[in-house]
């Protein structure tokens, strides 16, 4: 579909998510697996976009499970599609989520399994081969990836899997309007984990702007509340609809991020979803790459045409 048909490049990115309806048709009954129960706001934005996508297209979620409470031997009706949460945890950096993903594929060979848009990264090629061995035994497996590099790797390794290129599920949230008028200049929303780079450290040394990450955006009470949800899910929810309560609480957490971003004129970020949230708000933002190229690859695949966004690592200056 041509960009010219859309008023804004973000309209096109949201519209591209409709391609997922070819494998999860409207009115499907699904199990939504591996939704996030932690304080990474990027995953929360993906979850919110995913839930809005389901609602907008009359896709009926029959059950929700996280990595913490997915039970062994769960009986899932054959006509239900198993849908796995998207994001950036596909590979060997975050093994708990990858193990669940492979367990689902191995344990439900007769079900359609759909993995929503992911970025693939493996440090160890042998681990990639192990994943491929599991995936290639499944006959109705559909993997959406967020960038062309992940697409190339998946198409080489996953020979029986259907692989598609798609934007991140958070784009379903477009547009997000903030009630705040920006009264501050620069927010540096920067990683503090294993994916930060030397370039980011040099930027931090300059001392410009206000510094924040997901961990510092949420306060001590909010982090404690997240841990309580986490522990309750590990123990078993009993009769409590914990996924529903978590959905309401994460509405509050995401709204807090929107409010904070809304207070600034410009965002400088090494968080992919710092970039995507800025784009959803149509806010000027400068993206730094992360340690393994995820951010630059995403920008070049999807968001490079957005006038308010730029990539610091791009030699063209755009």
PEDADA-V123480 format. One record per residue. PSI is psi in whole degrees, 0 to 359 (* if undefined). OMEGA is omega as a letter, one per 20 degrees, with the letter a starting at -180 (none if undefined). D_LAST is the distance of its C-alpha to the last C-alpha in whole Angstrom. Layout:
PSI:OMEGA:D_LAST
PSI:OMEGA:D_LAST
This chain:
136:a:24
141:r:21
326:a:19
338:a:20
350:a:23
144:a:21
334:a:21
145:r:18
329:r:15
333:r:17
318:r:20
318:a:20
318:r:19
317:a:22
327:r:24
333:r:23
339:r:25
339:r:28
335:r:28
336:a:30
345:r:33
337:r:34
341:r:35
83:a:36
155:r:37
143:a:38
6:r:41
152:r:41
129:a:42
159:r:40
126:a:40
114:a:37
144:r:37
32:r:35
149:a:34
138:r:33
71:r:35
182:a:33
16:r:31
106:a:28
337:r:26
313:r:23
326:r:26
321:r:28
320:r:25
314:r:26
316:a:29
316:r:29
320:r:27
314:a:29
322:r:32
321:r:31
313:r:30
314:a:34
315:a:35
332:a:34
20:r:35
43:r:38
126:a:38
111:a:41
113:a:40
333:r:44
153:r:43
135:r:40
143:r:40
178:r:38
340:a:38
333:a:41
12:r:43
120:a:43
150:r:47
142:r:48
22:a:50
128:r:49
117:r:50
125:a:47
143:a:49
332:a:48
4:r:46
138:r:44
135:r:40
119:a:39
122:a:35
136:r:33
143:r:31
188:r:27
215:a:25
30:a:24
21:r:27
117:a:28
207:a:30
10:r:32
330:a:30
77:a:31
328:a:35
316:a:37
322:r:34
322:r:34
319:r:38
317:r:38
314:a:36
327:r:38
317:r:41
312:a:41
319:a:40
322:a:43
344:a:45
65:a:45
341:a:45
353:a:46
153:r:43
130:r:40
126:a:37
126:r:34
116:a:31
165:a:28
124:a:25
160:r:24
133:a:22
133:r:25
125:r:25
132:r:28
326:a:29
115:a:33
328:a:33
324:r:36
323:r:35
318:r:33
323:r:36
317:r:38
315:a:36
321:a:36
323:r:40
311:a:40
321:a:38
358:r:39
356:a:42
139:a:41
352:a:42
58:a:40
132:a:36
121:a:33
122:r:30
134:a:27
154:a:23
356:a:20
163:a:18
330:r:19
314:r:20
322:r:22
314:a:24
315:a:24
317:a:26
320:a:28
332:r:29
314:a:31
318:a:33
86:a:34
336:r:36
357:a:37
142:r:35
120:a:33
132:a:29
149:r:26
130:a:23
149:r:22
168:r:20
148:a:21
339:r:24
339:a:23
342:r:21
343:a:25
353:a:25
138:i:22
152:r:23
125:r:24
127:r:25
141:r:26
345:a:29
137:r:28
130:a:26
121:r:24
6:r:26
155:a:24
298:a:21
126:r:19
122:r:20
101:a:19
93:a:19
145:r:20
150:r:22
17:a:25
201:a:26
348:a:26
4:r:23
159:a:21
168:r:20
324:r:21
319:r:17
319:r:18
323:r:22
321:r:20
317:r:18
325:a:21
340:r:23
335:r:22
10:r:24
142:r:21
177:r:21
138:a:24
139:a:24
154:r:24
176:r:24
321:a:26
327:a:29
344:r:29
318:a:28
138:a:32
180:a:35
319:r:38
319:a:40
319:r:37
322:r:36
319:r:40
319:r:40
317:r:38
324:r:40
314:r:43
316:a:41
311:a:40
320:a:44
320:r:46
322:r:44
323:a:45
336:a:48
131:a:49
347:a:48
231:a:52
357:a:52
132:r:49
73:a:46
323:a:44
327:r:41
315:r:41
317:r:42
321:r:38
317:r:37
317:a:38
323:a:37
337:r:33
315:r:33
316:a:34
317:r:31
320:r:28
327:r:29
319:r:29
316:r:26
317:r:25
317:a:27
315:r:26
324:a:22
342:a:23
352:a:25
148:r:21
326:a:19
143:r:16
131:r:15
123:a:14
145:r:15
6:r:16
124:a:18
319:a:17
351:r:19
319:r:18
310:a:14
319:r:16
318:r:19
317:r:16
321:r:15
331:r:19
0:a:19
46:a:16
136:r:16
129:a:13
148:r:11
123:a:10
130:r:10
151:r:12
161:r:13
187:a:17
335:a:20
22:r:20
7:a:16
314:a:17
312:a:14
321:r:11
319:r:14
315:a:14
314:a:10
332:r:10
321:a:13
311:a:13
4:a:11
339:a:7
3:a:9
121:a:10
329:a:9
353:a:10
146:r:8
158:a:5
119:a:6
326:a:8
352:a:9
118:a:6
341:r:8
347:a:6
357:r:4
*:none:0
